[in-house]
Amino acid sequence: MRLTNRFVRVFQWIAPVLLTGFVVFGRGLLGAPLGWMAAIGLFLGPVVALLMYIPPVVFVFDRVAAAARKSRLAYDITSYVLWASLIVMGLTLQDGGDDGVYGSVLSEWGVLGDDATVLAFAVAMMIASVAWLATLAAAITSVTLSRHPGTPPAAPVTRADAPFTAP
C-alpha cells in the first residue's frame, strides 16, 4: 500500500491537467472527431482543473501524512474513483457539430451505441462529481484528524522509506 500512497501524492498534482486534457482532446487522439465540445472544453477545462486542485491543496496541510510522506486510504480511494470516472468520461463524451452528432470514442470503435455512451457519460459525470466532493471531504477530514490533540505523531521516515536522502 506504500507505493499506492506515494503514487497518489505525486499524481494528484498531475491529474487535473492531464485528465482534463484527455477528456477534452484525448478523444481526437483515439479516433473520435472533435467538434464544438473541444471549443467549449477550452473554456471549461481550466475551471475543472482548478476545481480538481482544491483537494490536493487542502491535503497539503495534513501534518501526519506529510511527516510520513504518504496519503490516507480514504483520500486514495476517492482519488482513484475520480480519476477513473474522468477516463470513462473521455471515452464516452459525444460531440455535436454542424452536421449532427459526432460519436464518442467507444461508439466510433463499435463498442457501444450512441444511446449507451450518452448514458455511460451521464453516470460517469455523476460519479466524478460525487467523487470530487468525497475527495474534498477526505482531505478536510485528514487535516482535521492531523490537528486533533489526541492524534499520535506520524511514524518517522526510515532510510529504507526515503531512498533519495544523502548518506
N, C-alpha and C positions, 0 to 999 in steps of 0.2 A: 504494500500500500504506500510505502515511502516514495516510490517512483511516481505513482499517481498524484500524490500531493504536490510534488515538485513540478510535475507537468502542468497542473492547474495553475500554480503560482507563476509560471512563465507564460503559458498560453493565454491567460486571462488578459494580458496586455496586447497580444497579437490578434486575438479572435475578433474583437469588434471591427477592425478594418478588414481583415481577411474574409470573414464570413459575410459581412455586409457587401463587400465587393463580389463575393461569389453569388449571393442572391441576385444582385443587380446585373452583373456582367458574365458570371460563370455559365449562364445558360447559353450564351453565344459561343463560348469555348467548347461546349458539349454538344452543339449541333442544333440548338433551337434558335429561331430567328429573333433578333432584337427589334422591338418596336417602340411604342410610346412609353412603355414601362421603364425602359432604360433611361429615357429623359426624365421621367418622374423620379427614378431612383437616384439620379444625380443630385436632386434637391432633398429627398427624404433620407438617403443613405448617411450623410453626415449627422443628421439628427439621431438616427438609430444608433450609429456608432458612439455618439456622445452619451446616449442613454445607457449603452452597454458598458461604458467606462465607469459609471457611478458605483456599482458594487465593488469592483477592484479598488477604487479609491477609498471607499469605506473600509474595506477589508485590510488595507494597509495599517490601520490603527489598532489591529488585534495584536496586542503585545505578546501574548503566549505563542501564537502562531508565528510571529516574526522572530521570536527568540529561538524557536525550534526549527525555523525555516521550512515550514510546511503549512498546509491548509487543513481545515477541518472537514470531516466527512460530509456533513450536510451541504457545505458550500461546494464540495467537489461534485456531489451527485446532481445538485441543481444546475451547476455549470455545464456538466455533460448533457443534461436533458435540453438545456437551452441551445447548446451548440448543435446537437443532433437535429433538433427541430428546425434550426436555420438551414441546415443542409437539405432537409426534406423540402423546406420552402423553396430553396433554389432549384430543386429538381422538378417541382410541381407548379411553379409560377407560370401562368399563361399570360400571354401578351396580346393586346389589341392593336390593330393597325388600321390604316385607312382601307385596307382590302378585307377586313374582317378579323377574326380571331386567329392569332398565331398559337400553335400548340406549345406545350411545355416540353422540357427535355424528355420526360418519360413518355409523353404522348408521341413525340417525334420518333423515339426509339421503338414505339409499338408496344410498350409495356402496359400502359394504362390508357383508357379512353379519355376524352375531353372532360366528361362529367366527373369521372373518378379523380382526375387530377385537381379539379376545382374543389372537390370535397376534401381531398388529402391536403391541399394547401390551406383550406379554412381550418381544418383540425390542427395542422402544424402551427398555424399562426396563433391559435388559441393556446396551444401548449407552450409556445415560445413566450407568450405574454405572461402566463401563469408562472413559467419557469424563471422569467426575469424578476417577477415580484418575489418568488421564493428565494432566488439568489440574493436579492437585496435584503430580504428578511434574514437569511442565514448570515450575511455579512454583518448586519446590525447586531444580531444575536451573538456572534463571535466577539465583536468589540465589547458588548455589554458583559459577556462572561469573563473576558480577559481583564476587565476593570473591576470586577466584583472582588471585595476584600477576601473572600474565602477561596479564591482560585489559587491552586498551588502553582508555584513557578514552573516554567517550562523546563523540560529536561535539557541539560546542556548539550550543545552540539559537540560530538566527539570527532576525533581526527578521521575516523572511518566515514562519518557522515559528511564531512567537509573536505573533499579531495583537492580543492583548489587553494588550500591555505599554505602559507610558507612554512618550511620545515623549522 
